[in-house]
């Protein structure tokens, strides 16, 4: 059978079914895989959150009624509403008309070639969403920062190199983009021409196709962003990830998703340990203390999972192994990923390695209260005209285009926690 657009299009529709897309997106990305994903609608995604129970109780009826009728002090159920707007993210891979014509008598070879490209497009989308889902609102690909000299960029934390690839186009800012007042070093761009994962170094050019060089005004310690993904001033909404909902420090009295979180710091922004509480304490004890705090002082159901950067996870595993620790039931449990189990605060908690987790932080989460909604799939193929390949407006080529309109909510931040590790 000769290869034509009408033969390629059904192939794409059959092969990239919901099960195949989920497999590509979730593989080796444990946090993203475990987040519940559903379809949404409407202008906003509105979710109630309770941060204080009714206080109209007393041995004396008059005092119970008094407390019940007070506003602020005492009172009835205290709640607010999260109000999340939908994000916007697009991916595309080009399919040349000339390639289609040249493969007319070898349709199988064309399918294999395009499958490789489209698979990688889904996987790159998943890597980006994996980083943004566990990150803050800034969407930096170098969340700990970097410095530059003659185009050679040295990461403050070498592990951040997992987010950098040859061919990326980067913008830079002196801030991490998590505040609306943060601004870009604009309009200069950095074109990634080399990456060394072993040393945590990447090289940029100031021009497309150019040699190593420092883009205009890139200086000092900076943060890098995919071109168009900056989360600060004037940003296009993508999503607010776990680090935004459960920040490393208590949030200020500014509105976040329609809520000022200072009325109930823990209930509205999560459980965290102070620097003094974890001084001189190892990873295992920090996690146990965090989990215990979450089910004790914070009055929550406790987490189901803890996420660490792979290097921190390995340090924990090595520590347990050196002491001869074995699974409590004498078995090895697997669910796509290797995991460690700890008992803390009366809970059994699974500890996962996720390469998108910041090196210096651990997150203890309860997935019953975390959800991602989209107005389309995650991602969906743009095919409003019935075709999964779209004609480009400025050439004879086609595009296979992905799109997602996501919103990420931690419905009960008080049931989540974080600590430095």
N, C-alpha and C positions, 0 to 999 in steps of 0.2 A: 504494500500500500504506500502510495506516495505521501510525503509529509506536507501537510498544509495547516493553516491556522485552525481549521475545523477538526483536525486530528489531534493537534497539540492541546487545544482547550479542554476536550473531555479527559485527556490524560491527567492534566493538572487537577481537574475537579475530582477525579476518582482517587488519585494518589494522595492528595492533601486533604483527606477527610478529617473530621474532628479528632479521631483517635491518633492519627499520624501527627497532626499538628501538636496535640498535647504531649506526645512522646518527644518531639523535637524541642518543645519549649521547656518541659520539666526536667529533662535528663540532666543529672549532675548539678541541679540547682535546688537543693532541699528546701530552703525557705520559700522560694517562689512556688515550688511544687505543692507544698502543704497549705498554702493560702487558698481558702475557698473562693472560687470564681463563679459569679452569677451574672445574669443580664440585668440591666437597669433601664430606667426611662425617666423622663421629666427634666425640668430645668436644673433642679438640684437633687442631690441624694441627702435626705434628711433622716437623721437617726437620733432618738432620745437617749440621754445618758443621765443616770441618777448618781448624785454624789453625796447625798445625806438622807437618812431615813427619818420618818416622823418622830418627833420628840415629845409628843403629848402623853407622857406617862409619869405617874407619880403615885405614891401611897395615898395621896389625898386628891379627890376628884377636882377640887378647885384649882390646885396647882397643875394637875394634868391638863385641864382646860386652858389655863393660863399659858402653859408652854405650847399647847396646840395652836393657840391663836396669835402667837408672836410671829412677827416677820423678821427674818434674819437670825435672832436668838430664839432657839426652839423652832416652832413652826411645824408644818407638815412636810411631806416629801419634797426634797430639793432636787431639781433636775434642770437640764438645759438641752439644747438640740445641736448636734453636729450638722453643719450645712456645707456639703462638699460639692464643688463644681466638677465637671467632667474634663479630663485631660485630653490631649491630642498628640498622637504619635504616628508617623508614617515611615514605611520602608519601601524600597523599590529596587528591582533588578532589571536591567535592560536585556531584551531579546532581539537581536538584529534581524531585520527582514532578509538581509543578504545571507545570514546563517541559515535561515529557514529555507531559502531557495537552494542553497548549496547542499543541504541535507535531504533533498527531496527523495533520493533513492536509498537513504539510510536513516530512517526515522528512529530506529532503536538507538543509534549513536547520539542523535540529537536529544532524545529523552534523557539519556544518561548524563549528557553534558549539562542540560538545564536543571536536572534533578540536583546535581552537585551544587549549582549556583543557588537554587531556591532553598535547598536544605540549609545552606550556610546563611541565607538571609533570615530564615526563621531562627536559627541558632544565635545569630548576632542580635536580633530583636530580643531574644530571651536573655542574653547576657546583659543587655542594657536594662531591661526591666528587672532582672535579678539584682542589679546594683541599685537602681532607683527605689525598688520596693523595700530594701533594707536600709537605704540611705536617708539623708535629710532632704529638705526641700530645695537645696542648692543644686543637686544633680552633678556635682563635680566628679570627674573621673580620676582626680588626684586628691581625695578627701583630706589627706594630711599635708598637701602642698608640695611644691618643687622649686628648685632654683635653676637658673640657666646661665650658660657661658658659651658664646659663639655657636648657639643653636643646640648645644648638648644639655639636656634637661636631667637633673638628678633629683630623684624623689626623696622626700623626707622619710617616708616609709617605703622601702623597696617593694613590699607586697602590693602596693597600688598599681604596679606595672601590669597586673592582670587585666586592667581596664583599658590599656593602651595597645593599639595595633597599627601596623604600617598602613598608610592610606587615610587615616583619620585626619579631619580638619578641626583644629582646636581654636577656641577663644580662651582668653585668660582674664583673671581678675585678682586684685589684691586680697579679696575676701572669698569665702567659700560659697557665696550665693544664697545662704539660708535666711538672710534678712532682706526685706524689700528695699532697704537703702543701699544694698550692695550694687556696685556698678562694674561694667566690663571695661577692660583696656581696649577701647574701640577705635577704629575698626580693624585693627591688625589681626591677622590669622597666622596660625602655625600649622604647617603641613608635615605630618609625621612621615619621615623617610627611613627611619631605622629604630629598632627596639632591641634591647638586651635584657631579657627577663632575669638573667643570672645576677646582674649588677643593679637592677632597678633604674636603668638609664634609658632614655629615648632621645632621639634627635629630630629636630624640626627644621624646616626651611621656611624662610619668610615669603617665598613665592611658590606657586604650584610648579612642580617639576624642577625646582632649583636645588642648589647645594645647601649644606648646613649653614644656618644663619639665624640670628636673633630677630624676631618680629619687632616692629616699632613699639617702644615703650615697655617691652617685657623686661622687668627688672625686679630684684629682690625676691622674697618668697611669695610665690603666686599659687593660684589654683587653676586647673585647666578644665575646660568644658567642651563637650561636643558642640560644634557650630550650630547654634540655634537652641541649645538645651539649657542655657543659663537660667537659674531659678530666681535671680534677684530682681532688680528694678526693670520694669517693662517686660517681664518674662511671659512666655506662652506657658500655660498650665500643662504639666505632664501628670505628676502625682506627688502626693506628700507621703514619703515612706515611713517605715517604722521609727527611724531615728528622729523624725520630726514629731511624731506622736508621743514618743517616749525619749525625750532628749536627755543628754548626759547631765544637764544642770536644770534646776527648777526654772520654769518659764517665767517671763515677766508679765506684767498686767497689760498685754496687748491681745487683741482679738485673734483667735486661731479657729478657723472653720466656724466662725460665728459665735465662739465661746471664749470668754476671759477665764483662763484656767486657774487663777490665783485663789478662787473661792474654795477650791478643794484640790490642792496641789497633787496629792497622790492619786486621787480618784480620776482626775482629769489629765494627768500627764505621766503617770506611772510611778513605780517604786524604784528608788536608786540608793546606793550606798555612798556615804561620804568618804573623802580621802582618808580621814582619820580612822574610820571604821575598818579600812582594808590595809592600812599601813603594816608592812611586814608579814602579810598573809598571802599564801600561795593561791593559785587558780582554783583548786578544788575547794578550799575553805571559803573563798569569795563567792563561788557559786552556791555553796551550801548556805552561807549566810544570807544571800539574796533570796533564795527560795524560801528559807525559813521566815524571813521578813515578810514575804508576799503572803504566806498563809497565816502568819501570826499578827504582827502589828498592823499590817495593811488589810487584814480581814478578808482576803480573797480566796478563791478556790485553789489557787496555786497553779504553776505553769505545767504544761505537758512536755515542753521541749526547751532546750537551751541551744543557742547557736554561737559558735566560735569561729574565728579565722582558722584555716587548716594548721598553721604553725602553732597557734595556741592550743588547738585541739590535740595535736601530737605531743606537745609538752605535757598536757594533762594525762594523755594515754601512757606516756613514758613513765610518768610519776606513779601511776597506778600499777603498771607492769613491774616496776622496780620493787614494789612492795608485795608482789605476788597476788594482787587483787584479781579475782575471777568473777564471772557473772554469777549473780545471786542464785539463779536457778540451774547453774551448771551447763547452760546452753548458750549458743551464739544466735542472736537475733539479727535479722537483716530486713530492711525495707528499702531496697535500692541503694542504700548508703550505709557505710560502716558507722556504728554509733557506740557511744559509751553510756552506761547507765549509772546514775547515782541516786542514793536514797537521802532525802533531806526534808526536814519539816513535815515528816509523815507522808511524803510524796515520792514516787518513783519517777525520775525525770530522764528523758533521753537527751543526750548531748551530741549534736551534729557538727560536722565541719562544713562550712559554707565559704567559698573563696571570696564572696562579696561582702562578708562580714568585716567591719573594720578591725585591724589587727589589735587595737588596744581596748576593745569592748566585747562584753558578752551580753546577749539578750536572752532573757527568760520569758517565754511567751505562752499564752493559752489561745490556741487557734479557734476555739469556740467563739471568740470575740474579735476575730480579725477577718475581714472580708474585702475582696476586690470585686467591684462591679464594672461592667463595660456596656456601652450603648450598642456595640457590635461584638464580634468575637475577640479572642485574645491570642493572636490578632485575627482580623477578618480580611478576606480578599476583597478589594474594590471591584465589584462586578455588577453594578446597578443596571448595566445594559445586557447582562447575561453572559458576558465574556470575562474570563479570568486574565486575559491579556489585553491591555489597552493600547491603542495607537497613540504614540507620542505626537505632540502638536508641532514640534520643530524638526522632525526627521521622519524617515520611513520605518523606524524601528518601533518595537512594542515594549511595554513594561508589564511585569507582574508586580502588582502593587499591594502592599499590606497596610492596614490601618487599624488603630485601636483608639478608643475614647475611654480611658480607664479612670477610675476613682478608687482610692485605697482608704479604708477606714479601720481604725482600731476603736471599736465601739465602746469598749470598757478599758481605757488605759490603766486603770487602777489594778487590773488583773495581769499586767505586764511589768517587766522590770529590766533594769540594766545596771551594769557595774563595769568599772575599769578592770582590766586583767593584764 
